[in-house]
Amino acid sequence: MKSGFFAFLFIGLSITFQLFGQTQTTIQGYVYSVKDQQPLIGATVSLAETSLGAVTDANGFFKIENVPTQTYKVEARFVGFKPQVKFNVIVRSAGNAELIFQLEEVLDELEQVVVTASPFPARIDNPNSIQNLSREEIATYPGGNNDIAKVVQSLPGVAGSVGFRNDIIIRGGAPSENVYYLDGVEIPNINHFATQGSAGGPVGLLNVSFIEDVTLSTSAFSAKYDNALSGVLQFNQRNGNSRNRNLNFRLGASEAALTFEGPLVLPKENEQAKTTYILSARRSYLQFLFKLIDLPFLPDYWDYQYKVDHKIDEDNEISLIGVGSIDNFSVNVPSDITEEQQATLDQIPIIEQWTTTVGLSWKHRMNNGFLRTTLSTNVLNNKFERYQDNIAETGLLFSNNSKETEQKLRVEASKFLGDWSLSYGLSLQRAAYENTTFDNVNNINFVSGIDFYKYGVFAQAARSFLNNKLDVSFGFRNDADSFTDSGTNQIAHFSPRLSLSYHLSDKFLLNAATGRYFKIPSYTILGFQNNAGQFVNQDADYIRTDHYVMGLEYLPRLSTRFTIEGFYKRYDNYPVSIRNGVSLANLGGDFEVLGSEDISSIGKGRAYGAEFLYQQKLNKRFYGILAYTLFWSEYTDLNDTGYRPALWDNRHLLTFTGGYKLNNNWEMGVRNRFLGKAPFVPVDVAATENAYPTIINDYDRLGNERLRAYNALDIRVDKKWNYSNWSLNLYMEITNVLGSRLPQAPKYGLDLDDNGEVIMPRNLIEIPDTNNGSTIPTFGIVIDF
């Protein structure tokens, strides 16, 4: 009934907006050489299947006028370089982002075969396990609510939490095993209400209006990235428009956002602005909706994001980026509370959190390469409290008031010497952590502070052999620190890596990679103290993982890609909880503080399996991704009784995401996601009855029981209108069309009477699962001026 009403309303609004509008506009951008970032003068840029095009000027700038507002395939060409094609470029009457082409030089210009750069992200230094999503694929993702963390879950090997969480789980690894980079600046977390010590949260904090594309590497990580065990997510932001000032307004299911961009000073005709900016602010309104429908928790957040680019001269440019959030997570007592709501209310923490990341990057072009120097700082301030009675905030059970601060310097040189591509550099980091913890349940009370340095060096080289049939990349990095016992050992964390790619033909590639990767334990682990004031985890070792990957890639045409890969990950030195006996690899997917306890670095783990990918860039109105992964994920515990299935051991992941372009700027998208049965940790009912509202889990039974499988279907319909000075995109999403019930572990609470009062003596009962798998329709509006 609700879905039908919203569909009727959506169609009615669509008819209302059918006015005479502008049907032609201008698109513009730049063409550069990928090696030295120099502008390519005289390059041609054309719209496929039209006669429209332009030639770049002395700045590499092009401008195509009188372009009808629809979707195009745009191609850039220059003599001696591989042509590059951008698919699914949506042209609007206002708010068009500048198109940036990076052309790769052709080594042999005498070949008669025309070589075009593939739109898929395989690179000589990282041929395996790398995927990419464009700006438009992100913006129109069904069921994602413009949340990039959810969009990434459509890629092979990537699972996400079911329900009110936004964790990214890659090839059976824990959420804490991934690192995130925004234009080369590392950001600790991409979610609001971050789980300290891990990397998840319920809502993404990156604004989709900033993003040019997203690249995910699930193995064969470049040597310049540290602390990555399962995945590296690189978010490339676009520059602000260099010729025009634009305003974007976005209203989604959970928040509203304003984004401004343009040149700081409007340039003269045929000149390029030296300074551009793009900045935004977002505000949630979930707290008002949740209050209206009487939910027991109220998430309230703000976030901001900005990027400023300044071109000093032909060889030097600087970029300033920033992103941050302000989060408050509070309780709400429903007027007519049920046993299920009371059980939820009993477990809800009160969270006050803010984060910020600021980075300054200087890029200097030099002969046959460039030098990039990045200086950044990031802060996480987290106040996390849980009470015996969250209604009156009485009976403090747990309190964590902490602050993490990092300052980072990274210097990276890229050189192209003949047939060789070289990359090398160093990183230096200062880390400070302060924590005041009161844990009434486990009788722990301490005030802690650590301040130390972490440093690393890296190098990587790549070259093609055998008449460009064999691509070889090899490298290393080495990390150390001034705090941990093993951190001063200069070669203890030496991590080599090797990648190979062999061109069986012009359509088939055989890829293989192996590498060793390290991650320093989280600050919550290193900064933990016992009641005697001792840093009991100073002897914690870096977590180590070894990757082995082999795959076959088939490119039947420029817009289509098939891959199949087998992978094996082996873990050593994983932290294991002394208190619960469980590997910390099984934790971090909830609203807690991960790692603030005594641990032992004796854990082992393994994750292995195979994944299949079919990816279709826009062709004949259709684009899509079909990904399937079969895998196993297992870790040892404190007693080393053998491998146990991890909480992320779904075994089967199947995702289809696709879209179809209809006439008159209509578009329809579909996402279907299937997750196999995941293990869960049963509750020790007898122990919990005495400790409630603290829940005592029986980790000895981890892996004995599994949740039911989950399959969800989401649909999205977009309609775009173009007017003289503005454009409008109205969309409707229907999530969980099939009404699938969320797989949930048994929930326990106290037995209540008809008035909602606890029946004495207290009796712990299992709360019936009343989740009926609601189908939720939502509207969204995007306006560009």
SVG drawing of the C-alpha trace seen along z (x, -y; Angstrom):
<svg xmlns="http://www.w3.org/2000/svg" viewBox="-2 -38 69 66">
<polyline fill="none" stroke="black" stroke-width="0.4" points="0.0,0.0 2.7,-2.5 4.9,-1.6 2.0,-2.0 1.1,-5.4 4.6,-6.7 4.9,-5.4 1.7,-7.3 3.0,-10.4 6.3,-10.1 4.6,-9.8 2.3,-12.8 5.3,-15.0 7.1,-13.9 4.1,-15.0 4.0,-18.3 7.7,-19.1 7.2,-18.4 7.8,-22.0 9.6,-23.4 13.2,-23.6 16.7,-24.0 17.8,-21.1 21.3,-22.2 24.3,-23.1 28.1,-23.1 30.6,-20.5 34.2,-21.2 37.4,-19.7 41.1,-19.0 43.3,-16.4 46.7,-15.5 49.5,-13.1 49.2,-10.4 53.0,-10.3 53.9,-13.9 50.5,-15.5 51.4,-18.0 48.5,-19.3 48.2,-17.9 47.7,-20.7 45.7,-19.9 44.0,-16.7 40.6,-16.0 37.6,-15.3 34.4,-14.0 30.9,-12.7 30.4,-9.2 27.8,-8.8 27.5,-12.6 29.4,-15.3 30.1,-17.3 33.7,-17.8 36.5,-20.2 40.3,-20.6 42.3,-21.4 44.1,-24.7 47.5,-25.6 46.2,-24.6 44.8,-21.2 41.3,-22.7 38.4,-21.8 34.9,-23.1 32.0,-21.5 29.0,-23.8 25.4,-23.1 25.3,-19.7 21.8,-18.1 21.1,-17.1 21.4,-13.4 23.9,-10.6 27.1,-10.2 30.2,-8.2 33.1,-10.8 36.4,-10.0 39.8,-11.9 42.5,-11.3 46.1,-12.5 48.8,-11.3 51.2,-8.9 48.8,-8.2 46.1,-5.6 42.6,-7.1 40.5,-7.1 36.8,-6.7 34.4,-7.8 31.1,-5.9 27.8,-7.1 28.6,-10.8 25.3,-12.5 25.0,-16.0 22.7,-18.4 21.8,-22.0 23.6,-23.0 26.0,-21.5 28.1,-19.5 31.5,-18.5 34.6,-19.0 35.8,-15.9 39.4,-15.0 41.2,-12.7 44.6,-11.1 46.1,-9.7 48.8,-6.9 51.6,-7.1 51.9,-4.4 55.4,-2.8 55.2,-1.6 53.6,-4.1 54.2,-2.0 51.7,0.6 48.7,0.7 46.3,1.9 44.5,-1.0 44.9,-0.6 42.4,-2.2 42.9,-2.6 40.6,-0.3 38.0,-2.0 38.7,0.7 41.4,0.0 44.0,2.6 47.5,1.1 51.0,2.5 51.8,2.1 48.5,3.6 47.0,6.0 45.0,8.1 42.0,7.6 41.2,4.0 37.8,2.5 36.5,-0.9 33.2,-2.8 32.5,-6.0 30.8,-9.1 27.5,-8.3 27.5,-4.7 27.9,-5.9 25.2,-8.6 22.5,-6.3 23.2,-3.3 19.9,-1.7 19.3,-1.3 22.5,-3.2 21.0,-6.5 24.1,-8.2 26.3,-6.4 29.6,-5.4 30.3,-2.8 27.1,-1.0 27.9,-1.4 31.3,0.4 29.4,3.5 28.4,4.2 31.9,5.2 33.2,8.8 34.5,10.1 32.8,7.2 30.2,7.9 28.4,5.4 26.7,5.6 22.9,6.3 20.8,3.8 21.8,0.5 25.6,0.8 27.9,-0.2 30.9,2.0 33.0,3.0 34.1,6.6 36.5,7.7 37.2,11.3 36.4,12.5 38.6,9.9 37.5,7.8 36.2,4.3 39.3,2.9 41.6,4.4 40.9,1.7 42.5,-1.7 40.9,-4.8 42.5,-7.5 40.9,-10.7 43.1,-12.3 46.1,-10.6 45.3,-11.7 44.5,-8.9 41.3,-9.2 40.8,-6.8 37.1,-6.2 34.5,-7.0 31.4,-6.7 29.6,-8.6 29.4,-7.2 32.7,-5.4 33.5,-2.3 36.7,-3.2 39.5,-0.7 37.6,0.5 36.4,-1.2 32.6,-0.9 29.6,-2.9 25.9,-3.3 26.1,-6.2 28.8,-7.3 30.3,-10.8 31.6,-11.4 29.5,-13.6 28.9,-11.8 28.8,-15.2 32.6,-15.5 33.6,-12.1 35.1,-11.5 35.5,-7.8 36.3,-5.1 39.0,-2.4 39.1,0.7 42.1,2.9 41.6,6.2 45.2,7.4 48.5,6.5 48.5,3.2 50.9,0.5 54.0,0.2 53.0,-3.4 50.1,-2.2 50.6,-1.0 48.3,0.8 46.3,2.5 45.4,6.2 42.3,6.7 41.5,3.6 42.6,0.1 39.8,-2.3 40.9,-5.3 38.3,-8.1 39.3,-10.5 37.7,-13.9 37.1,-16.1 38.3,-19.7 35.9,-22.6 34.7,-24.0 37.5,-26.2 35.2,-28.4 31.8,-28.6 30.3,-28.8 27.7,-26.1 25.4,-25.2 24.1,-21.7 21.3,-20.8 20.7,-17.2 17.9,-15.9 18.0,-12.2 16.4,-9.7 18.4,-10.7 20.0,-14.1 20.2,-17.3 23.4,-18.7 24.5,-21.9 27.6,-21.9 29.3,-25.0 32.0,-25.0 33.8,-27.3 36.9,-29.5 37.9,-31.7 38.2,-34.5 36.3,-34.2 38.9,-34.0 38.8,-36.0 37.8,-34.4 40.3,-31.7 42.2,-31.9 42.3,-29.2 41.5,-30.0 44.5,-29.5 42.4,-28.7 39.3,-26.5 37.2,-25.3 34.4,-22.9 32.8,-22.8 29.8,-21.3 27.8,-20.8 25.3,-18.1 22.7,-17.8 20.8,-14.7 17.1,-14.7 16.9,-11.0 16.6,-12.1 13.3,-13.9 11.9,-10.9 13.0,-8.4 11.4,-10.6 8.2,-10.8 7.9,-7.1 8.9,-6.4 12.1,-4.5 14.3,-4.0 17.4,-5.7 18.1,-9.1 21.1,-9.5 22.0,-13.2 24.9,-14.3 26.5,-17.0 29.4,-16.8 31.5,-19.0 33.9,-18.6 36.1,-20.9 38.8,-21.0 40.8,-23.9 43.3,-23.6 45.8,-26.3 48.1,-26.2 51.3,-28.1 53.0,-27.7 53.3,-25.1 55.3,-22.8 53.8,-23.3 50.3,-23.0 48.9,-22.5 45.6,-21.1 44.0,-21.6 41.3,-19.0 39.2,-18.5 36.4,-16.4 34.8,-16.2 31.7,-15.2 29.8,-16.0 27.8,-13.1 25.4,-12.6 23.7,-9.3 21.0,-9.5 18.2,-7.4 14.4,-8.0 11.8,-6.3 8.8,-5.3 5.5,-6.4 4.1,-2.8 7.3,-0.8 7.3,2.9 9.6,5.6 11.6,5.6 12.0,1.8 13.0,2.0 15.6,4.7 17.0,2.4 16.9,-0.6 18.9,1.3 21.8,1.8 22.0,-1.6 25.1,-3.6 25.2,-7.4 27.8,-8.6 29.2,-12.1 31.8,-12.1 33.6,-14.4 36.2,-13.8 38.3,-16.0 40.9,-15.3 42.9,-18.1 45.5,-17.5 47.8,-19.7 49.4,-18.2 52.1,-19.7 52.7,-18.3 55.9,-19.2 56.6,-18.2 60.1,-17.3 61.9,-15.7 60.3,-12.3 58.1,-12.3 56.8,-14.2 57.2,-14.6 54.2,-14.6 54.5,-15.8 51.5,-15.4 51.1,-16.7 47.9,-15.8 46.4,-15.6 43.3,-13.8 41.5,-13.7 38.9,-11.4 37.3,-12.6 35.0,-9.9 32.8,-10.0 31.1,-6.7 28.9,-5.8 26.5,-3.0 24.2,-3.2 22.3,-0.7 19.2,-2.8 19.7,-4.9 16.4,-6.7 17.6,-8.4 21.4,-8.0 22.0,-6.4 24.2,-3.5 27.2,-4.1 28.4,-0.7 31.0,-1.8 32.6,-5.1 35.3,-5.8 36.4,-9.3 39.3,-9.3 41.0,-11.3 43.2,-10.0 45.4,-12.5 47.7,-11.8 50.1,-14.0 51.4,-12.5 54.1,-13.4 54.4,-11.4 56.9,-12.1 56.5,-10.1 58.5,-10.4 57.4,-8.8 59.9,-8.5 59.7,-7.1 63.1,-6.0 63.0,-4.4 60.8,-1.3 60.8,-1.5 58.3,-3.1 59.7,-3.8 58.0,-4.9 59.7,-5.5 59.4,-7.5 59.0,-7.7 56.4,-8.3 56.6,-9.8 53.8,-9.8 53.3,-11.1 50.4,-9.5 48.9,-10.6 46.2,-8.8 44.5,-9.9 41.9,-7.7 40.0,-7.8 38.1,-4.5 35.7,-3.3 34.5,0.3 32.3,1.3 31.5,4.7 35.1,5.8 36.5,3.8 38.9,1.7 39.6,-2.0 42.5,-3.9 43.7,-7.1 46.2,-6.6 48.2,-8.5 50.7,-7.6 52.7,-9.7 55.0,-8.0 56.3,-8.0 55.9,-5.6 58.0,-5.7 58.4,-3.8 60.1,-3.6 58.8,-2.1 59.8,-1.5 58.2,0.1 59.3,0.7 57.4,1.9 58.3,2.8 56.9,4.7 58.9,7.5 58.5,9.9 57.3,7.3 54.9,5.8 53.3,9.2 54.5,9.6 54.0,6.8 56.1,7.2 55.9,5.1 57.8,5.6 58.4,3.6 58.7,3.4 57.9,1.3 59.4,1.4 57.7,-0.1 58.8,-0.7 57.7,-2.7 59.0,-4.0 56.5,-2.5 56.0,1.3 58.7,3.7 59.2,5.0 58.7,1.6 62.4,0.6 63.5,3.7 64.3,2.1 63.6,5.2 60.9,7.0 58.1,5.6 59.8,5.8 57.0,6.5 57.9,7.5 55.4,7.9 55.3,9.1 52.7,8.9 52.7,10.4 50.3,10.0 50.7,11.9 48.8,11.0 47.6,14.3 46.0,12.3 44.6,8.9 41.5,10.0 42.8,12.5 45.1,11.6 46.6,14.0 47.3,12.2 49.1,13.3 50.3,11.6 51.8,12.3 52.7,10.0 53.2,9.6 51.4,6.8 51.5,5.5 49.2,3.5 50.1,1.9 47.6,2.7 45.0,0.0 45.6,-2.8 42.9,-1.3 45.1,1.8 48.4,0.0 47.0,-2.6 45.2,-0.1 46.5,0.0 45.6,2.4 44.6,1.0 48.3,0.9 48.9,-1.6 51.0,0.7 50.9,0.8 50.2,4.5 50.0,4.5 53.3,2.8 54.5,6.2 51.8,6.5 53.2,7.3 52.1,6.0 49.3,8.1 50.8,9.9 49.0,11.3 50.4,13.0 48.3,12.9 48.4,15.3 46.2,14.4 45.8,15.7 43.1,14.7 42.1,14.6 40.6,11.5 38.7,11.5 37.8,8.2 35.6,9.2 35.0,5.5 36.0,2.1 32.9,1.8 32.8,5.3 34.9,7.2 34.9,10.7 37.3,11.8 37.7,14.9 40.2,15.0 41.3,17.4 42.7,16.0 44.3,17.2 45.1,14.9 47.1,16.2 47.2,14.2 49.7,14.3 50.1,12.3 46.3,11.5 45.3,10.0 43.3,12.4 41.3,11.2 42.6,12.6 39.2,11.9 37.0,13.6 39.5,15.9 38.3,14.8 40.2,13.3 39.6,9.5 39.2,10.3 35.6,11.4 34.8,8.0 34.4,4.5 31.0,4.8 28.9,3.2 28.6,0.0 31.4,0.7 35.0,-0.3 37.2,2.4 40.5,3.4 40.6,1.6 41.6,4.8 44.5,7.1 45.4,9.1 47.9,11.6 49.4,11.5 49.1,15.3 46.1,15.5 46.2,17.0 43.7,16.8 43.0,17.7 40.5,16.6 40.3,18.2 38.0,18.7 37.2,17.6 35.3,14.7 33.7,14.0 32.9,10.6 31.0,9.4 31.1,5.7 29.4,3.8 30.0,0.1 27.1,-1.7 26.4,-0.1 23.1,-0.2 21.5,-1.8 22.5,0.9 25.2,1.0 25.7,3.4 27.9,5.5 27.3,9.1 29.6,10.4 29.8,13.7 32.2,14.8 32.6,18.3 34.9,18.1 35.8,19.3 37.0,17.1 38.4,18.7 40.5,17.6 42.0,19.3 41.2,18.4 43.2,18.1 43.3,21.8 44.5,22.5 41.9,25.3 41.9,25.0 40.3,22.7 36.7,21.5 34.5,19.8 34.6,16.0 31.5,13.8 32.1,12.8 32.1,16.3 28.9,16.0 30.4,18.5 28.3,17.0 28.1,13.4 26.1,12.7 25.3,9.1 23.8,7.8 23.6,4.0 22.5,2.6 20.7,-0.2 18.9,-0.9 18.6,-4.3 15.1,-5.0 13.9,-7.8 13.4,-11.4 16.1,-11.1 14.4,-8.4 16.6,-5.7 15.8,-2.6 18.3,-0.8 18.1,2.5 20.2,4.1 19.8,7.6 22.1,8.8 22.4,12.3 24.4,13.1 24.9,16.7 24.3,17.9 26.7,16.1 27.8,17.5 26.8,15.6 27.9,15.7 25.2,17.3 24.4,15.5 25.3,17.1 21.8,16.8 22.6,17.7 25.5,15.3 23.6,12.5 20.7,12.8 22.9,11.8 24.8,9.1 22.0,7.6 21.9,5.1 25.4,6.3 25.2,9.1 27.6,12.0 28.4,13.9 29.5,17.5 32.5,17.3 33.2,21.0 30.1,21.7 31.1,19.3 30.5,21.1 28.1,23.7 25.1,21.8 24.3,19.6 21.8,16.9 19.5,17.5 20.6,16.3 19.5,12.9 18.3,11.7 17.2,8.2 16.0,6.4 16.2,2.6 14.8,0.5 15.5,-3.1 13.8,-5.3 15.4,-8.6 13.9,-11.3 15.9,-14.4 14.7,-17.8 16.8,-20.5 15.8,-24.2 17.5,-27.4 19.6,-28.0 19.1,-24.9 18.5,-21.1 16.4,-18.8 16.8,-15.1 13.9,-13.5 14.3,-9.9 12.4,-7.3 14.0,-4.3 12.1,-1.3 14.4,0.7 13.7,4.3 11.0,4.8 10.7,8.5 10.1,7.8 13.0,9.9 13.4,10.3 16.8,9.3 18.8,12.2 19.2,11.5 20.6,13.4 18.2,14.1 17.6,11.0 17.2,11.1 15.5,8.7 13.7,8.6 10.1,9.8 7.8,6.8 4.2,6.6 1.4,4.8 2.5,1.5 6.0,1.9 7.4,2.5 10.0,5.2 8.4,8.3 10.2,9.2 12.2,11.3 14.0,10.4 13.6,13.0 15.6,12.9 13.5,14.0 14.1,14.3 12.4,11.4 10.3,12.6 11.7,11.3 8.9,9.0 10.9,7.7 8.5,8.1 11.0,7.1 9.5,3.7 9.5,2.4 10.6,-1.2 9.9,-3.8 11.9,-7.1 12.2,-10.2 15.3,-12.1 15.8,-15.5 19.0,-16.8 19.0,-20.4 21.9,-22.0 22.2,-25.8"/>
</svg>
